[in-house]
Amino acid sequence: MRLKFVEPLMPNLVEKPPEGEDWIHEVKFDGYRSQMIIDEDGTRIYTRRGLDWTSKYRDLAAAGSALDVESAIIDGEIIVLNEAGLSDFGELRKAITRRQHDLYFVAFDLLHLNGHDLRDMPLEDRREILAEMIPKGSRIQFSEALPGTGAAVFHLVDQAGLEGVVSKRKDSRYRSGTSTNWLKAKCYAIGEFDLLGIEREAGKPAFALMADRKTGQYVGSAFINSSRAIRERLSVSRSMPDRRPEA
């Protein structure tokens, strides 16, 4: 039977993680939310919106085919690590086209296994099954829950320079769409950078390429999420190399 893409469950944004014994806390990775489907037709990988990107993730699809399952739907995040060992969104887009071997699929939920729909099972049970089916050393990694309170985990993740924390109710069922059973809290850093330019790809959002104001060294890229007037100003400034407005 050919399995169909399932609309993902999306976490609700909060300022800080919840407290209490009813939650698990995972690292929020900076990558592309993806869904891996394994069935009699092979392994396919879909984007968050259900686009088939298997051809872009050939090595990861091969890793999925090596799993000891007849069929499965796995929810996860595709990432690439930088030199510091942190997930790097800017490098991810380059790795997809130039270095497939550096991509990882971080699996955090299991929706279907060997003909059984698992979405009505408690999250803890689904994750226990998922952890057992992923071999060590694979390009598919299991997203381990971090021990400690929500506040302690958030502090640890913030100090490590990671994007944030996703907290999930242990007994929650998997339901497509935004849910308060999954909560995400992001770590933020505020600073001023020089704008080197704007990177654009057809059908994708624009990214600002930024440099340290003192050294001029490239520090990374950022999704431009601002007013239309500012986006238009940035578009114009790209063709004026003598001006270096703030990003």
Long-range contacts (C-beta under 8 A, 24 or more apart in sequence): 1-39, 1-40, 1-71, 1-115, 2-39, 2-40, 2-41, 3-37, 3-38, 3-39, 3-71, 3-73, 3-112, 5-35, 5-37, 5-46, 5-50, 6-35, 6-73, 6-111, 6-112, 6-119, 6-176, 7-50, 7-176, 7-177, 8-33, 8-35, 8-48, 8-75, 8-176, 9-75, 9-109, 9-174, 9-175, 9-176, 9-177, 9-179, 9-181, 9-182, 10-177, 10-178, 10-179, 10-182, 11-166, 11-168, 11-178, 11-179, 11-182, 11-183, 11-184, 12-178, 12-179, 12-180, 12-182, 12-183, 12-184, 13-183, 13-184, 13-185, 13-186, 14-183, 14-184, 14-185, 15-185, 16-150, 16-151, 16-154, 16-185, 17-150, 17-151, 17-153, 17-154, 17-165, 17-167, 17-183, 17-185, 18-150, 18-167, 18-183, 19-149, 19-150, 19-151, 20-150, 22-169, 22-170, 22-171, 23-150, 23-167, 23-168, 23-169, 23-170, 24-123, 24-124, 24-127, 24-145, 24-167, 24-168, 24-170, 25-145, 25-146, 25-148, 25-150, 25-153, 25-154, 25-165, 25-166, 25-167, 26-108, 26-143, 26-144, 26-145, 26-146, 26-165, 26-166, 26-167, 26-168, 27-143, 27-146, 27-157, 27-162, 27-163, 27-165, 27-166, 28-157, 28-162, 28-163, 28-164, 28-165, 28-166, 28-184, 28-185, 28-186, 29-77, 29-79, 29-87, 29-106, 29-143, 29-162, 29-163, 30-79, 30-86, 30-87, 30-88, 30-89, 30-92, 30-162, 30-163, 31-77, 31-78, 31-79, 31-80, 31-87, 31-89, 31-92, 31-106, 32-77, 32-78, 32-79, 32-92, 33-76, 33-77, 34-76, 34-77, 34-78, 34-105, 35-73, 35-74, 35-75, 35-76, 36-60, 36-61, 36-64, 36-72, 36-73, 36-74, 36-76, 36-105, 36-107, 36-140, 37-72, 37-73, 37-74, 38-64, 38-65, 38-67, 38-69, 38-71, 38-72, 38-73, 38-74, 39-70, 39-71, 40-70, 40-71, 45-78, 45-105, 56-96, 56-97, 57-96, 57-100, 57-103, 57-105, 58-100, 59-100, 59-101, 59-103, 59-139, 60-100, 60-103, 60-104, 60-105, 60-139, 60-140, 63-105, 63-138, 63-139, 63-140, 64-105, 64-140, 66-135, 66-138, 67-133, 67-134, 67-135, 67-140, 68-133, 69-113, 69-114, 69-133, 70-114, 70-115, 71-112, 71-113, 71-114, 71-115, 72-110, 72-112, 72-113, 72-114, 72-133, 73-110, 73-111, 73-112, 74-105, 74-107, 74-109, 74-110, 74-111, 74-130, 74-140, 75-107, 75-108, 75-109, 75-110, 75-111, 75-174, 76-105, 76-106, 76-107, 76-108, 76-109, 76-140, 76-143, 77-105, 77-106, 77-108, 77-143, 78-103, 78-104, 78-105, 78-106, 79-103, 79-104, 79-106, 80-104, 84-161, 86-160, 86-161, 86-162, 87-162, 87-163, 88-220, 89-221, 90-207, 90-220, 90-221, 93-201, 103-139, 104-139, 104-140, 104-141, 105-139, 105-140, 105-141, 106-141, 106-142, 106-143, 107-134, 107-140, 107-141, 107-142, 107-143, 108-142, 108-143, 108-166, 109-174, 111-174, 118-174, 119-173, 119-174, 119-175, 120-173, 120-174, 121-173, 122-170, 122-171, 122-172, 122-173, 123-168, 123-169, 123-170, 123-171, 123-172, 123-173, 123-174, 124-170, 124-171, 126-174, 154-185, 154-187, 157-187, 158-187, 161-187, 162-187, 163-187, 192-246, 192-247, 193-219, 193-246, 193-247, 194-244, 194-246, 194-247, 195-234, 195-237, 195-244, 195-245, 195-246, 195-247, 197-238, 198-224, 198-234, 198-235, 198-238, 206-231, 206-234, 206-235, 208-234, 208-247, 210-247, 222-247
